[in-house]
Amino acid sequence: MAILEVQNLTHTYGGNTPFINDAVSNVSFTVEQGEIIGIIGHTGSGKSTLVQHLNGLLKPTDGKIFIEQKNIWDNPKEIRLVRSAVGLVFQYPEYQLFEETVYDDIAFGPKNMGLEGEELDTRVREICKIIGVRDEYLTKSPFDLSGGEKRRVAIAGVMAMNPKIIVFDEPTAGLDPRGREDIIGIIEQYRKATGATVIIISHSMEDMAQITDKLLVLSRGELVMFDKTENVFKNGEKLREIGLNVPIVTRVFNKLKELGVDVPQDVFTVERAVEVLKNLKEGDSNA
Amino acid sequence: MLKDITFGQYFETRSPIHKADPRVKMVLLILAVVFIFLSQNILSLTLSFLFVMGVALASKVPLKMYFKNLKAILPIIILTTVINMFYGSKESAVLLSLWKLTITYDGLYRAFFMSLRIVLLIVVSSSLTYTTTPNDLTDAIESLLSPLKFIGLKNAVHTLALMMTIALRFIPTLVEEAQKIMNAQKARGADLESGNLKERIKALIPILIPLLISSVRRAYELAEAMECRCYNGGEGKTRMKQLKVSAVDFYLCGFTAVFCTGIILFNIFF
């Protein structure tokens, strides 16, 4: 069953001015329950604008958005309900922390949804368990944490609202490799625990290859491709045309093939590369 | 919504007044304001009116823009008019008498006089802000205050100007930041649009605290960046854009001088 359906979405900035600019034009796609979708595209291709429509922060200039078959703008007064159904984690979410303790900050979202007392407490502790925020952190000030920890807490704040769909806008931007792995890990753990649908914007093709089921490729506000991740990465030519690329391992394997080594061309993650190379080595020694 | 906030009112047209030196414009504005207030009779007020209209037309800024500014202070104009109406000289003929209040012809004349003066003041001041960028204004203030360095305030003048420049420079940045934080908190279910006054003020906390923290962070970063570029106060600093007095400024000065002389003459002889 489609949990999210976007129909002919168009968003124009600067409506009545000479600076009319289609940030997103005529984009349609459908997301099934439980899928992990990646959105890739060049800077300014409309990725952030697109995702801000999904929870009703932006109102489409044209087109419709359905969450569980229900048009989200049917009742504009209830748009806040949509915001708890579709969680949106912005870029650098650590800049939105404001409460005195980590606990209160994580509780802000669920509280806004009307949870209180025991229910609220359970919700906060549950999410902390899922993504590994330790109990002793809960009483600390969020401003005393390190950058990576702050981001983890900020993400927990959105996850605590228990959204059916959770959207991440460049969740790993500005983190070191360890921090990136941590965040990707959190997203996977959360999905495993709740079965939520996940949408991720990222510039890292490696991260995308690792966790997404499908990729949505945007260029200048238009949808260029929407297909299974491996099918998109097999289409390296098209990606390069719009200024994107395939993961680095894939580039290595493409080059190897060019040099005359017989290797498969569907290698998108390091894990798979190791496996393929091992097989190749064993094959060689057998021969 | 937040995006629509603009600071300063600079309106780009290629008029001679835009090209004039901001220092000259500033000094002439002060002169013009003084002389508009000195206009005592109908003749000098007419002259003031013509002068202000002349400046406004020469700026090539649509008159609509000036009306927009007038609309903003309409309550003040109305209040001044109403109050002045009741303060006419007692000897003048009575136009209308209500309870203890009387409106005389003299009062009406005064009210008209006063409100026209205010209108002229607003228009002539707007002509400065419409034709001069905020940064040019800051430079002009720094340059005009520079004589203060002779009484040991050299650094103070430069620091003040720098603070104004930085403040102006960061307004759009902070607006953008505020918008981002608002969106982030809205995405977490924050309700910024409904509730009573107390609830609305409380709803601002999740926005103000992150905004304050990020401003302090930006301030540190800027200070460090300036130190890395060997910034050490105003001493020996040169400018890429030098302020220069040109022919336009002489015309402007001449025009204003004629106006001022006119006011003095009308005030003495009529």
Interface residues (C-beta under 8 A of the other chain):
Chain A: Q52 N55 L57 R80 R83 S84 G87 L88 V89 F90 P93 Y95 Q96 L97 F98 F108 G109 N112 M113 F143 G157 V158 M161
Chain B: K180 I181 N183 A184 Q185 K186 A187 R188 G189 A190 D191 I205 P206 I209 P210 I213 S214
